[in-house]
């Protein structure tokens, strides 16, 4: 693909015989360019599918984190089920949210553990606070 090989820096999208709404065309083009790492326009999430070692509601947590952080441009956030494989799988993320045990979460900044043993009920807010402390947070109204 030319985008992946660095031979192009734009995409043109069209469906023969159909008129796509302009916002859908724009959203699709930005998603393709982000996947090819040509243009980073929204938050990227890295999440494992979960397994028997996942001891918290991974899908619900991912949805809550996305609702709170989807306005942040260019951040990668890893949401991993367990401490066994999670840190390695999210190693290139800017921030990590990793299950540590029953109802406990560890938070990472890059590959560095920032906090361990956070109660699950407090962990999403603790992640937001970490992003703010590290200077990567922007309020949604700041983006207008």
N, CA, C and O atoms as CSV, one atom per row, in Angstrom:
chain,resi,resn,atom,element,x,y,z
A,1,UNK,N,N,0.845,-1.174,0.000
A,1,UNK,CA,C,0.000,0.000,0.000
A,1,UNK,C,C,0.891,1.239,0.000
A,1,UNK,O,O,1.815,1.319,0.810
A,2,UNK,N,N,0.649,2.185,-0.864
A,2,UNK,CA,C,1.496,3.384,-0.961
A,2,UNK,C,C,1.628,4.164,0.347
A,2,UNK,O,O,2.697,4.706,0.629
A,3,UNK,N,N,0.567,4.232,1.150
A,3,UNK,CA,C,0.661,4.961,2.420
A,3,UNK,C,C,1.671,4.306,3.350
A,3,UNK,O,O,2.483,4.993,3.970
A,4,UNK,N,N,1.625,2.992,3.450
A,4,UNK,CA,C,2.525,2.271,4.342
A,4,UNK,C,C,3.971,2.345,3.867
A,4,UNK,O,O,4.897,2.300,4.677
A,5,UNK,N,N,4.165,2.456,2.578
A,5,UNK,CA,C,5.514,2.530,2.020
A,5,UNK,C,C,6.047,3.957,1.962
A,5,UNK,O,O,7.162,4.179,1.490
A,6,UNK,N,N,5.271,4.918,2.432
A,6,UNK,CA,C,5.706,6.310,2.426
A,6,UNK,C,C,5.635,6.970,1.060
A,6,UNK,O,O,6.266,8.005,0.846
A,7,UNK,N,N,4.881,6.394,0.128
A,7,UNK,CA,C,4.801,6.917,-1.232
A,7,UNK,C,C,3.614,7.859,-1.433
A,7,UNK,O,O,3.460,8.445,-2.505
A,8,UNK,N,N,2.784,8.005,-0.414
A,8,UNK,CA,C,1.618,8.881,-0.512
A,8,UNK,C,C,1.345,9.469,0.859
A,8,UNK,O,O,1.779,8.931,1.877
A,9,UNK,N,N,0.620,10.582,0.876
A,9,UNK,CA,C,0.275,11.193,2.152
A,9,UNK,C,C,-1.179,11.647,2.198
A,9,UNK,O,O,-1.553,12.495,3.009
A,10,UNK,N,N,-1.988,11.075,1.321
A,10,UNK,CA,C,-3.405,11.422,1.284
A,10,UNK,C,C,-4.182,10.247,0.720
A,10,UNK,O,O,-3.617,9.348,0.098
A,11,UNK,N,N,-5.489,10.270,0.950
A,11,UNK,CA,C,-6.360,9.245,0.381
A,11,UNK,C,C,-7.565,9.925,-0.244
A,11,UNK,O,O,-7.978,11.010,0.167
A,12,UNK,N,N,-8.114,9.259,-1.247
A,12,UNK,CA,C,-9.359,9.715,-1.857
A,12,UNK,C,C,-10.335,8.558,-1.749
A,12,UNK,O,O,-10.029,7.425,-2.119
A,13,UNK,N,N,-11.513,8.866,-1.237
A,13,UNK,CA,C,-12.489,7.816,-0.977
A,13,UNK,C,C,-13.750,8.107,-1.763
A,13,UNK,O,O,-14.240,9.235,-1.803
A,14,UNK,N,N,-14.253,7.073,-2.378
A,14,UNK,CA,C,-15.512,7.194,-3.089
A,14,UNK,C,C,-16.117,5.825,-3.297
A,14,UNK,O,O,-15.400,4.829,-3.399
A,15,UNK,N,N,-17.399,5.774,-3.360
A,15,UNK,CA,C,-18.106,4.534,-3.622
A,15,UNK,C,C,-18.858,4.743,-4.925
A,15,UNK,O,O,-19.768,5.570,-4.988
A,16,UNK,N,N,-18.489,3.999,-5.971
A,16,UNK,CA,C,-19.148,4.191,-7.259
A,16,UNK,C,C,-20.664,4.085,-7.159
A,16,UNK,O,O,-21.202,3.128,-6.603
A,17,UNK,N,N,-21.332,5.080,-7.703
A,17,UNK,CA,C,-22.785,5.075,-7.733
A,17,UNK,C,C,-23.456,5.494,-6.438
A,17,UNK,O,O,-24.684,5.541,-6.373
A,18,UNK,N,N,-22.674,5.802,-5.396
A,18,UNK,CA,C,-23.259,6.213,-4.119
A,18,UNK,C,C,-22.655,7.534,-3.678
A,18,UNK,O,O,-21.499,7.841,-3.968
A,19,UNK,N,N,-23.448,8.291,-2.987
A,19,UNK,CA,C,-22.972,9.552,-2.438
A,19,UNK,C,C,-22.791,9.377,-0.934
A,19,UNK,O,O,-23.760,9.201,-0.194
A,20,UNK,N,N,-21.536,9.427,-0.495
A,20,UNK,CA,C,-21.251,9.294,0.940
A,20,UNK,C,C,-21.350,10.665,1.585
A,20,UNK,O,O,-20.901,11.650,0.998
A,21,UNK,N,N,-21.917,10.754,2.763
A,21,UNK,CA,C,-21.944,12.036,3.475
A,21,UNK,C,C,-20.516,12.526,3.704
A,21,UNK,O,O,-19.641,11.725,4.035
A,22,UNK,N,N,-20.265,13.811,3.537
A,22,UNK,CA,C,-18.904,14.342,3.677
A,22,UNK,C,C,-18.239,13.993,4.999
A,22,UNK,O,O,-17.041,13.711,5.022
A,23,UNK,N,N,-18.984,14.004,6.101
A,23,UNK,CA,C,-18.385,13.679,7.398
A,23,UNK,C,C,-17.941,12.224,7.462
A,23,UNK,O,O,-16.925,11.914,8.085
A,24,UNK,N,N,-18.691,11.330,6.823
A,24,UNK,CA,C,-18.303,9.918,6.788
A,24,UNK,C,C,-17.037,9.727,5.951
A,24,UNK,O,O,-16.157,8.949,6.321
A,25,UNK,N,N,-16.947,10.433,4.829
A,25,UNK,CA,C,-15.746,10.376,3.997
A,25,UNK,C,C,-14.543,10.867,4.795
A,25,UNK,O,O,-13.490,10.229,4.797
A,26,UNK,N,N,-14.702,12.001,5.471
A,26,UNK,CA,C,-13.605,12.576,6.261
A,26,UNK,C,C,-13.171,11.628,7.373
A,26,UNK,O,O,-11.976,11.393,7.554
A,27,UNK,N,N,-14.129,11.082,8.120
A,27,UNK,CA,C,-13.830,10.180,9.232
A,27,UNK,C,C,-13.108,8.923,8.728
A,27,UNK,O,O,-12.145,8.470,9.346
A,28,UNK,N,N,-13.570,8.368,7.617
A,28,UNK,CA,C,-12.945,7.174,7.055
A,28,UNK,C,C,-11.525,7.469,6.584
A,28,UNK,O,O,-10.610,6.686,6.841
A,29,UNK,N,N,-11.339,8.583,5.901
A,29,UNK,CA,C,-10.004,8.950,5.421
A,29,UNK,C,C,-9.037,9.149,6.583
A,29,UNK,O,O,-7.905,8.667,6.533
A,30,UNK,N,N,-9.469,9.850,7.625
A,30,UNK,CA,C,-8.605,10.064,8.788
A,30,UNK,C,C,-8.261,8.747,9.472
A,30,UNK,O,O,-7.133,8.566,9.932
A,31,UNK,N,N,-9.215,7.829,9.546
A,31,UNK,CA,C,-8.949,6.528,10.163
A,31,UNK,C,C,-7.932,5.724,9.356
A,31,UNK,O,O,-7.059,5.076,9.934
A,32,UNK,N,N,-8.034,5.758,8.046
A,32,UNK,CA,C,-7.070,5.054,7.193
A,32,UNK,C,C,-5.681,5.662,7.357
A,32,UNK,O,O,-4.695,4.937,7.484
A,33,UNK,N,N,-5.601,6.991,7.354
A,33,UNK,CA,C,-4.296,7.642,7.498
A,33,UNK,C,C,-3.702,7.395,8.886
A,33,UNK,O,O,-2.486,7.256,9.014
A,34,UNK,N,N,-4.540,7.338,9.928
A,34,UNK,CA,C,-4.024,7.042,11.261
A,34,UNK,C,C,-3.501,5.611,11.319
A,34,UNK,O,O,-2.437,5.365,11.889
A,35,UNK,N,N,-4.228,4.674,10.742
A,35,UNK,CA,C,-3.787,3.280,10.755
A,35,UNK,C,C,-2.445,3.108,10.047
A,35,UNK,O,O,-1.636,2.264,10.433
A,36,UNK,N,N,-2.214,3.913,9.013
A,36,UNK,CA,C,-0.951,3.868,8.273
A,36,UNK,C,C,0.119,4.742,8.913
A,36,UNK,O,O,1.251,4.794,8.433
A,37,UNK,N,N,-0.237,5.432,9.999
A,37,UNK,CA,C,0.668,6.333,10.728
A,37,UNK,C,C,1.153,7.508,9.877
A,37,UNK,O,O,2.259,8.012,10.067
A,38,UNK,N,N,0.304,7.934,8.934
A,38,UNK,CA,C,0.612,9.095,8.111
A,38,UNK,C,C,0.130,10.370,8.796
A,38,UNK,O,O,0.795,11.404,8.741
A,39,UNK,N,N,-1.039,10.285,9.444
A,39,UNK,CA,C,-1.596,11.434,10.152
A,39,UNK,C,C,-2.311,10.933,11.393
A,39,UNK,O,O,-3.208,10.094,11.308
A,40,UNK,N,N,-1.918,11.443,12.531
A,40,UNK,CA,C,-2.536,11.062,13.793
A,40,UNK,C,C,-3.573,12.125,14.136
A,40,UNK,O,O,-3.229,13.283,14.375
A,41,UNK,N,N,-4.835,11.729,14.158
A,41,UNK,CA,C,-5.906,12.700,14.342
A,41,UNK,C,C,-6.821,12.392,15.524
A,41,UNK,O,O,-7.694,13.196,15.851
A,42,UNK,N,N,-6.634,11.249,16.165
A,42,UNK,CA,C,-7.463,10.929,17.319
A,42,UNK,C,C,-6.722,9.959,18.230
A,42,UNK,O,O,-5.652,9.459,17.884
A,43,UNK,N,N,-7.291,9.706,19.377
A,43,UNK,CA,C,-6.708,8.790,20.345
A,43,UNK,C,C,-6.744,7.373,19.785
A,43,UNK,O,O,-7.727,6.957,19.173
A,44,UNK,N,N,-5.663,6.644,20.003
A,44,UNK,CA,C,-5.599,5.251,19.571
A,44,UNK,C,C,-5.651,4.369,20.809
A,44,UNK,O,O,-5.001,4.659,21.814
A,45,UNK,N,N,-6.418,3.304,20.735
A,45,UNK,CA,C,-6.564,2.393,21.857
A,45,UNK,C,C,-6.007,1.032,21.487
A,45,UNK,O,O,-6.296,0.499,20.415
A,46,UNK,N,N,-5.211,0.480,22.375
A,46,UNK,CA,C,-4.658,-0.853,22.209
A,46,UNK,C,C,-5.288,-1.678,23.317
A,46,UNK,O,O,-5.098,-1.373,24.494
A,47,UNK,N,N,-6.026,-2.707,22.966
A,47,UNK,CA,C,-6.693,-3.502,23.989
A,47,UNK,C,C,-6.581,-4.979,23.645
A,47,UNK,O,O,-6.669,-5.376,22.483
A,48,UNK,N,N,-6.385,-5.779,24.684
A,48,UNK,CA,C,-6.365,-7.219,24.468
A,48,UNK,C,C,-7.799,-7.739,24.494
A,48,UNK,O,O,-8.690,-7.056,24.999
A,49,UNK,N,N,-8.037,-8.929,23.960
A,49,UNK,CA,C,-9.400,-9.457,23.971
A,49,UNK,C,C,-9.831,-9.984,25.332
A,49,UNK,O,O,-11.010,-10.273,25.541
A,50,UNK,N,N,-8.893,-10.112,26.254
A,50,UNK,CA,C,-9.217,-10.656,27.570
A,50,UNK,C,C,-9.117,-12.168,27.563
A,50,UNK,O,O,-9.247,-12.803,26.516
A,51,UNK,N,N,-8.886,-12.739,28.728
A,51,UNK,CA,C,-8.782,-14.187,28.880
A,51,UNK,C,C,-9.137,-14.519,30.326
A,51,UNK,O,O,-9.663,-13.670,31.046
A,52,UNK,N,N,-8.857,-15.733,30.751
A,52,UNK,CA,C,-9.164,-16.152,32.107
A,52,UNK,C,C,-8.415,-15.382,33.175
A,52,UNK,O,O,-8.816,-15.383,34.338
A,53,UNK,N,N,-7.307,-14.710,32.785
A,53,UNK,CA,C,-6.549,-13.922,33.759
A,53,UNK,C,C,-7.110,-12.509,33.923
A,53,UNK,O,O,-6.687,-11.776,34.817
A,54,UNK,N,N,-8.052,-12.128,33.072
A,54,UNK,CA,C,-8.654,-10.793,33.168
A,54,UNK,C,C,-9.675,-10.815,34.293
A,54,UNK,O,O,-10.680,-11.522,34.220
A,55,UNK,N,N,-9.407,-10.032,35.336
A,55,UNK,CA,C,-10.249,-10.077,36.527
A,55,UNK,C,C,-11.009,-8.767,36.743
A,55,UNK,O,O,-11.296,-8.380,37.876
A,56,UNK,N,N,-11.328,-8.094,35.636
A,56,UNK,CA,C,-12.169,-6.905,35.703
A,56,UNK,C,C,-12.945,-6.804,34.399
A,56,UNK,O,O,-12.661,-7.537,33.452
A,57,UNK,N,N,-13.913,-5.913,34.340
A,57,UNK,CA,C,-14.764,-5.737,33.164
A,57,UNK,C,C,-13.989,-4.967,32.095
A,57,UNK,O,O,-14.062,-3.740,32.031
A,58,UNK,N,N,-13.255,-5.685,31.267
A,58,UNK,CA,C,-12.394,-5.075,30.256
A,58,UNK,C,C,-13.196,-4.261,29.239
A,58,UNK,O,O,-12.828,-3.125,28.941
A,59,UNK,N,N,-14.272,-4.814,28.706
A,59,UNK,CA,C,-15.061,-4.114,27.688
A,59,UNK,C,C,-15.717,-2.854,28.243
A,59,UNK,O,O,-15.682,-1.806,27.599
A,60,UNK,N,N,-16.306,-2.942,29.415
A,60,UNK,CA,C,-16.929,-1.772,30.032
A,60,UNK,C,C,-15.902,-0.702,30.360
A,60,UNK,O,O,-16.160,0.489,30.187
A,61,UNK,N,N,-14.733,-1.129,30.836
A,61,UNK,CA,C,-13.664,-0.182,31.165
A,61,UNK,C,C,-13.161,0.506,29.908
A,61,UNK,O,O,-12.959,1.720,29.913
A,62,UNK,N,N,-12.953,-0.242,28.831
A,62,UNK,CA,C,-12.524,0.355,27.565
A,62,UNK,C,C,-13.524,1.411,27.112
A,62,UNK,O,O,-13.128,2.492,26.675
A,63,UNK,N,N,-14.802,1.111,27.211
A,63,UNK,CA,C,-15.838,2.075,26.816
A,63,UNK,C,C,-15.775,3.334,27.680
A,63,UNK,O,O,-15.896,4.444,27.161
A,64,UNK,N,N,-15.585,3.172,29.003
A,64,UNK,CA,C,-15.491,4.344,29.890
A,64,UNK,C,C,-14.251,5.175,29.582
A,64,UNK,O,O,-14.319,6.404,29.571
A,65,UNK,N,N,-13.125,4.521,29.334
A,65,UNK,CA,C,-11.895,5.256,29.008
A,65,UNK,C,C,-12.054,5.989,27.681
A,65,UNK,O,O,-11.638,7.141,27.555
A,66,UNK,N,N,-12.647,5.335,26.701
A,66,UNK,CA,C,-12.867,5.992,25.398
A,66,UNK,C,C,-13.753,7.217,25.533
A,66,UNK,O,O,-13.468,8.259,24.943
A,67,UNK,N,N,-14.835,7.101,26.311
A,67,UNK,CA,C,-15.729,8.252,26.491
A,67,UNK,C,C,-14.992,9.440,27.099
A,67,UNK,O,O,-15.280,10.587,26.758
A,68,UNK,N,N,-14.059,9.180,27.982
A,68,UNK,CA,C,-13.364,10.256,28.683
A,68,UNK,C,C,-12.173,10.806,27.898
A,68,UNK,O,O,-11.773,11.949,28.118
A,69,UNK,N,N,-11.593,10.007,26.976
A,69,UNK,CA,C,-10.327,10.411,26.348
A,69,UNK,C,C,-10.358,10.527,24.834
A,69,UNK,O,O,-9.334,10.854,24.234
A,70,UNK,N,N,-11.493,10.271,24.191
A,70,UNK,CA,C,-11.501,10.221,22.721
A,70,UNK,C,C,-11.248,11.573,22.057
A,70,UNK,O,O,-11.082,11.634,20.839
A,71,UNK,N,N,-11.216,12.633,22.816
A,71,UNK,CA,C,-10.934,13.962,22.251
A,71,UNK,C,C,-9.429,14.273,22.234
A,71,UNK,O,O,-9.022,15.289,21.672
A,72,UNK,N,N,-8.615,13.428,22.830
A,72,UNK,CA,C,-7.179,13.687,22.907
A,72,UNK,C,C,-6.507,13.240,21.616
A,72,UNK,O,O,-6.598,12.072,21.237
A,73,UNK,N,N,-5.847,14.149,20.957
A,73,UNK,CA,C,-5.228,13.852,19.664
A,73,UNK,C,C,-3.840,13.264,19.848
A,73,UNK,O,O,-2.997,13.828,20.546
A,74,UNK,N,N,-3.617,12.127,19.214
A,74,UNK,CA,C,-2.275,11.571,19.136
A,74,UNK,C,C,-1.827,10.700,20.279
A,74,UNK,O,O,-0.696,10.217,20.246
A,75,UNK,N,N,-2.635,10.468,21.284
A,75,UNK,CA,C,-2.238,9.591,22.383
A,75,UNK,C,C,-2.581,8.145,22.067
A,75,UNK,O,O,-3.568,7.860,21.390
A,76,UNK,N,N,-1.750,7.236,22.570
A,76,UNK,CA,C,-2.042,5.809,22.508
A,76,UNK,C,C,-2.238,5.334,23.943
A,76,UNK,O,O,-1.380,5.543,24.801
A,77,UNK,N,N,-3.367,4.697,24.190
A,77,UNK,CA,C,-3.687,4.201,25.516
A,77,UNK,C,C,-3.912,2.698,25.422
A,77,UNK,O,O,-4.758,2.232,24.659
A,78,UNK,N,N,-3.147,1.946,26.204
A,78,UNK,CA,C,-3.293,0.497,26.253
A,78,UNK,C,C,-4.176,0.092,27.414
A,78,UNK,O,O,-3.950,0.517,28.546
A,79,UNK,N,N,-5.181,-0.727,27.143
A,79,UNK,CA,C,-6.066,-1.246,28.175
A,79,UNK,C,C,-5.930,-2.762,28.118
A,79,UNK,O,O,-6.437,-3.410,27.203
A,80,UNK,N,N,-5.237,-3.315,29.111
A,80,UNK,CA,C,-4.875,-4.724,29.083
A,80,UNK,C,C,-5.507,-5.480,30.243
A,80,UNK,O,O,-5.713,-4.928,31.324
A,81,UNK,N,N,-5.808,-6.732,30.004
A,81,UNK,CA,C,-6.497,-7.531,30.991
A,81,UNK,C,C,-5.659,-7.975,32.161
A,81,UNK,O,O,-6.162,-8.027,33.283
A,82,UNK,N,N,-4.377,-8.304,31.939
A,82,UNK,CA,C,-3.606,-8.871,33.041
A,82,UNK,C,C,-2.165,-8.388,33.055
A,82,UNK,O,O,-1.640,-7.885,32.061
A,83,UNK,N,N,-1.560,-8.555,34.189
A,83,UNK,CA,C,-0.181,-8.148,34.431
A,83,UNK,C,C,0.819,-9.084,33.745
A,83,UNK,O,O,1.986,-8.725,33.589
A,84,UNK,N,N,0.377,-10.280,33.334
A,84,UNK,CA,C,1.274,-11.248,32.714
A,84,UNK,C,C,1.713,-10.788,31.325
A,84,UNK,O,O,2.909,-10.661,31.065
A,85,UNK,N,N,0.769,-10.542,30.445
A,85,UNK,CA,C,1.088,-10.142,29.070
A,85,UNK,C,C,0.844,-8.663,28.793
A,85,UNK,O,O,1.400,-8.111,27.844
A,86,UNK,N,N,0.031,-8.029,29.601
A,86,UNK,CA,C,-0.368,-6.650,29.360
A,86,UNK,C,C,0.765,-5.669,29.151
A,86,UNK,O,O,0.754,-4.943,28.157
A,87,UNK,N,N,1.757,-5.612,30.052
A,87,UNK,CA,C,2.825,-4.619,29.884
A,87,UNK,C,C,3.587,-4.768,28.558
A,87,UNK,O,O,3.971,-3.766,27.956
A,88,UNK,N,N,3.802,-5.974,28.112
A,88,UNK,CA,C,4.499,-6.172,26.841
A,88,UNK,C,C,3.649,-5.809,25.645
A,88,UNK,O,O,4.146,-5.227,24.682
A,89,UNK,N,N,2.364,-6.148,25.696
A,89,UNK,CA,C,1.464,-5.877,24.586
A,89,UNK,C,C,1.189,-4.390,24.405
A,89,UNK,O,O,0.890,-3.946,23.297
A,90,UNK,N,N,1.287,-3.616,25.485
A,90,UNK,CA,C,1.015,-2.186,25.377
A,90,UNK,C,C,2.294,-1.362,25.487
A,90,UNK,O,O,2.251,-0.178,25.819
A,91,UNK,N,N,3.422,-1.990,25.210
A,91,UNK,CA,C,4.721,-1.347,25.425
A,91,UNK,C,C,4.916,-0.061,24.632
A,91,UNK,O,O,5.653,0.817,25.081
A,92,UNK,N,N,4.289,0.079,23.482
A,92,UNK,CA,C,4.482,1.316,22.707
A,92,UNK,C,C,3.379,2.339,22.971
A,92,UNK,O,O,3.312,3.365,22.293
A,93,UNK,N,N,2.512,2.068,23.954
A,93,UNK,CA,C,1.460,3.023,24.303
A,93,UNK,C,C,2.037,4.150,25.160
A,93,UNK,O,O,3.043,3.973,25.848
A,94,UNK,N,N,1.384,5.305,25.104
A,94,UNK,CA,C,1.778,6.421,25.958
A,94,UNK,C,C,1.355,6.172,27.399
A,94,UNK,O,O,2.067,6.528,28.338
A,95,UNK,N,N,0.186,5.554,27.564
A,95,UNK,CA,C,-0.354,5.252,28.889
A,95,UNK,C,C,-0.920,3.849,28.880
A,95,UNK,O,O,-1.426,3.372,27.864
A,96,UNK,N,N,-0.828,3.191,30.029
A,96,UNK,CA,C,-1.359,1.846,30.137
A,96,UNK,C,C,-2.229,1.674,31.358
A,96,UNK,O,O,-1.966,2.242,32.418
A,97,UNK,N,N,-3.274,0.878,31.191
A,97,UNK,CA,C,-4.230,0.517,32.235
A,97,UNK,C,C,-4.222,-0.997,32.232
A,97,UNK,O,O,-4.732,-1.618,31.299
A,98,UNK,N,N,-3.640,-1.611,33.282
A,98,UNK,CA,C,-3.389,-3.049,33.259
A,98,UNK,C,C,-3.955,-3.716,34.510
A,98,UNK,O,O,-3.691,-3.277,35.630
A,99,UNK,N,N,-4.732,-4.774,34.313
A,99,UNK,CA,C,-5.256,-5.542,35.439
A,99,UNK,C,C,-4.118,-6.178,36.208
A,99,UNK,O,O,-3.190,-6.741,35.627
A,100,UNK,N,N,-4.204,-6.078,37.529
A,100,UNK,CA,C,-3.123,-6.577,38.393
A,100,UNK,C,C,-3.579,-7.754,39.237
A,100,UNK,O,O,-2.759,-8.559,39.679
A,101,UNK,N,N,-4.856,-7.857,39.458
A,101,UNK,CA,C,-5.427,-8.912,40.290
A,101,UNK,C,C,-6.903,-8.619,40.443
A,101,UNK,O,O,-7.445,-7.758,39.751
A,102,UNK,N,N,-7.549,-9.324,41.338
A,102,UNK,CA,C,-8.985,-9.142,41.519
A,102,UNK,C,C,-9.268,-7.693,41.926
A,102,UNK,O,O,-8.905,-7.262,43.020
A,103,UNK,N,N,-9.927,-6.948,41.024
A,103,UNK,CA,C,-10.338,-5.574,41.309
A,103,UNK,C,C,-9.211,-4.579,41.488
A,103,UNK,O,O,-9.429,-3.510,42.058
A,104,UNK,N,N,-7.998,-4.897,41.016
A,104,UNK,CA,C,-6.845,-3.998,41.173
A,104,UNK,C,C,-6.219,-3.706,39.812
A,104,UNK,O,O,-6.139,-4.573,38.942
A,105,UNK,N,N,-5.775,-2.453,39.654
A,105,UNK,CA,C,-5.244,-1.969,38.377
A,105,UNK,C,C,-3.890,-1.315,38.602
A,105,UNK,O,O,-3.663,-0.677,39.630
A,106,UNK,N,N,-2.982,-1.478,37.627
A,106,UNK,CA,C,-1.721,-0.736,37.591
A,106,UNK,C,C,-1.788,0.249,36.440
A,106,UNK,O,O,-2.340,-0.061,35.384
A,107,UNK,N,N,-1.230,1.434,36.637
A,107,UNK,CA,C,-1.177,2.449,35.587
A,107,UNK,C,C,0.267,2.668,35.163
A,107,UNK,O,O,1.180,2.686,35.989
A,108,UNK,N,N,0.452,2.833,33.869
A,108,UNK,CA,C,1.776,3.013,33.282
A,108,UNK,C,C,1.843,4.326,32.519
A,108,UNK,O,O,0.842,4.811,31.991
A,109,UNK,N,N,3.032,4.883,32.473
A,109,UNK,CA,C,3.376,5.969,31.543
A,109,UNK,C,C,4.483,5.374,30.704
A,109,UNK,O,O,5.596,5.176,31.192
A,110,UNK,N,N,4.193,5.087,29.448
A,110,UNK,CA,C,5.147,4.334,28.632
A,110,UNK,C,C,5.339,2.963,29.259
A,110,UNK,O,O,4.367,2.256,29.526
A,111,UNK,N,N,6.592,2.587,29.495
A,111,UNK,CA,C,6.882,1.283,30.105
A,111,UNK,C,C,7.083,1.357,31.609
A,111,UNK,O,O,7.376,0.347,32.249
A,112,UNK,N,N,6.927,2.543,32.174
A,112,UNK,CA,C,7.178,2.733,33.595
A,112,UNK,C,C,5.877,2.640,34.395
A,112,UNK,O,O,4.890,3.304,34.080
A,113,UNK,N,N,5.896,1.804,35.433
A,113,UNK,CA,C,4.744,1.701,36.327
A,113,UNK,C,C,4.681,2.972,37.153
A,113,UNK,O,O,5.649,3.342,37.817
A,114,UNK,N,N,3.542,3.634,37.109
A,114,UNK,CA,C,3.354,4.875,37.867
A,114,UNK,C,C,2.609,4.625,39.178
A,114,UNK,O,O,2.923,5.233,40.201
A,115,UNK,N,N,1.625,3.731,39.144
A,115,UNK,CA,C,0.844,3.402,40.346
A,115,UNK,C,C,0.420,1.944,40.271
A,115,UNK,O,O,0.081,1.438,39.202
A,116,UNK,N,N,0.443,1.282,41.406
A,116,UNK,CA,C,0.008,-0.117,41.491
A,116,UNK,C,C,-1.144,-0.247,42.492
A,116,UNK,O,O,-1.305,0.575,43.394
A,117,UNK,N,N,-1.926,-1.289,42.308
A,117,UNK,CA,C,-2.936,-1.654,43.285
A,117,UNK,C,C,-4.096,-0.689,43.424
A,117,UNK,O,O,-4.700,-0.604,44.494
A,118,UNK,N,N,-4.418,0.032,42.381
A,118,UNK,CA,C,-5.531,0.985,42.428
A,118,UNK,C,C,-6.843,0.198,42.391
A,118,UNK,O,O,-7.007,-0.675,41.539
A,119,UNK,N,N,-7.774,0.489,43.296
A,119,UNK,CA,C,-9.075,-0.181,43.215
A,119,UNK,C,C,-9.737,0.113,41.858
A,119,UNK,O,O,-9.711,1.240,41.365
A,120,UNK,N,N,-10.315,-0.912,41.287
A,120,UNK,CA,C,-10.933,-0.780,39.960
A,120,UNK,C,C,-11.914,0.382,39.890
A,120,UNK,O,O,-11.967,1.077,38.876
A,121,UNK,N,N,-12.678,0.603,40.929
A,121,UNK,CA,C,-13.680,1.675,40.931
A,121,UNK,C,C,-13.057,3.061,40.805
A,121,UNK,O,O,-13.738,4.005,40.403
A,122,UNK,N,N,-11.781,3.199,41.141
A,122,UNK,CA,C,-11.090,4.491,41.103
A,122,UNK,C,C,-10.103,4.614,39.945
A,122,UNK,O,O,-9.558,5.692,39.712
A,123,UNK,N,N,-9.870,3.534,39.225
A,123,UNK,CA,C,-8.755,3.480,38.284
A,123,UNK,C,C,-8.930,4.340,37.034
A,123,UNK,O,O,-7.953,4.924,36.566
A,124,UNK,N,N,-10.139,4.440,36.476
A,124,UNK,CA,C,-10.322,5.276,35.279
A,124,UNK,C,C,-10.029,6.729,35.632
A,124,UNK,O,O,-9.339,7.424,34.886
A,125,UNK,N,N,-10.549,7.189,36.763
A,125,UNK,CA,C,-10.277,8.567,37.184
A,125,UNK,C,C,-8.789,8.760,37.479
A,125,UNK,O,O,-8.235,9.823,37.197
A,126,UNK,N,N,-8.144,7.742,38.042
A,126,UNK,CA,C,-6.703,7.830,38.307
A,126,UNK,C,C,-5.913,7.923,36.995
A,126,UNK,O,O,-4.904,8.624,36.929
A,127,UNK,N,N,-6.365,7.225,35.963
A,127,UNK,CA,C,-5.725,7.330,34.649
A,127,UNK,C,C,-5.848,8.747,34.106
A,127,UNK,O,O,-4.874,9.303,33.600
A,128,UNK,N,N,-7.038,9.336,34.205
A,128,UNK,CA,C,-7.256,10.709,33.740
A,128,UNK,C,C,-6.334,11.656,34.498
A,128,UNK,O,O,-5.715,12.536,33.899
A,129,UNK,N,N,-6.241,11.479,35.806
A,129,UNK,CA,C,-5.363,12.332,36.619
A,129,UNK,C,C,-3.907,12.179,36.206
A,129,UNK,O,O,-3.175,13.168,36.164
A,130,UNK,N,N,-3.471,10.958,35.900
A,130,UNK,CA,C,-2.097,10.727,35.443
A,130,UNK,C,C,-1.836,11.458,34.130
A,130,UNK,O,O,-0.799,12.101,33.970
A,131,UNK,N,N,-2.770,11.360,33.197
A,131,UNK,CA,C,-2.619,12.047,31.910
A,131,UNK,C,C,-2.520,13.556,32.135
A,131,UNK,O,O,-1.727,14.234,31.483
A,132,UNK,N,N,-3.324,14.075,33.055
A,132,UNK,CA,C,-3.268,15.504,33.378
A,132,UNK,C,C,-1.933,15.874,34.011
A,132,UNK,O,O,-1.325,16.873,33.630
A,133,UNK,N,N,-1.471,15.080,34.974
A,133,UNK,CA,C,-0.199,15.353,35.648
A,133,UNK,C,C,0.967,15.361,34.667
A,133,UNK,O,O,1.913,16.132,34.830
A,134,UNK,N,N,0.905,14.517,33.665
A,134,UNK,CA,C,1.989,14.406,32.689
A,134,UNK,C,C,1.894,15.459,31.585
A,134,UNK,O,O,2.762,15.522,30.714
A,135,UNK,N,N,0.853,16.279,31.616
A,135,UNK,CA,C,0.723,17.375,30.664
A,135,UNK,C,C,0.143,17.006,29.313
A,135,UNK,O,O,0.238,17.789,28.367
A,136,UNK,N,N,-0.456,15.830,29.205
A,136,UNK,CA,C,-1.013,15.392,27.924
A,136,UNK,C,C,-2.519,15.582,27.819
A,136,UNK,O,O,-3.119,15.209,26.811
A,137,UNK,N,N,-3.135,16.150,28.838
A,137,UNK,CA,C,-4.591,16.328,28.847
A,137,UNK,C,C,-4.963,17.662,28.223
A,137,UNK,O,O,-4.296,18.670,28.456
A,138,UNK,N,N,-6.001,17.668,27.448
A,138,UNK,CA,C,-6.620,18.886,26.932
A,138,UNK,C,C,-8.104,18.762,27.207
A,138,UNK,O,O,-8.697,17.711,26.962
A,139,UNK,N,N,-8.707,19.821,27.711
A,139,UNK,CA,C,-10.143,19.799,27.934
A,139,UNK,C,C,-10.842,19.826,26.572
A,139,UNK,O,O,-10.370,20.491,25.650
A,140,UNK,N,N,-11.964,19.108,26.440
A,140,UNK,CA,C,-12.668,19.094,25.156
A,140,UNK,C,C,-12.983,20.482,24.622
A,140,UNK,O,O,-12.888,20.703,23.414
A,141,UNK,N,N,-13.357,21.429,25.488
A,141,UNK,CA,C,-13.676,22.773,25.010
A,141,UNK,C,C,-12.433,23.509,24.517
A,141,UNK,O,O,-12.560,24.469,23.757
A,142,UNK,N,N,-11.217,23.083,24.931
A,142,UNK,CA,C,-9.978,23.689,24.443
A,142,UNK,C,C,-9.713,23.364,22.990
A,142,UNK,O,O,-8.883,24.007,22.347
A,143,UNK,N,N,-10.412,22.370,22.468
A,143,UNK,CA,C,-10.157,21.887,21.116
A,143,UNK,C,C,-11.031,22.558,20.076
A,143,UNK,O,O,-10.885,22.285,18.884
A,144,UNK,N,N,-11.932,23.423,20.494
A,144,UNK,CA,C,-12.861,24.065,19.560
A,144,UNK,C,C,-12.146,25.025,18.641
A,144,UNK,O,O,-12.777,25.653,17.791
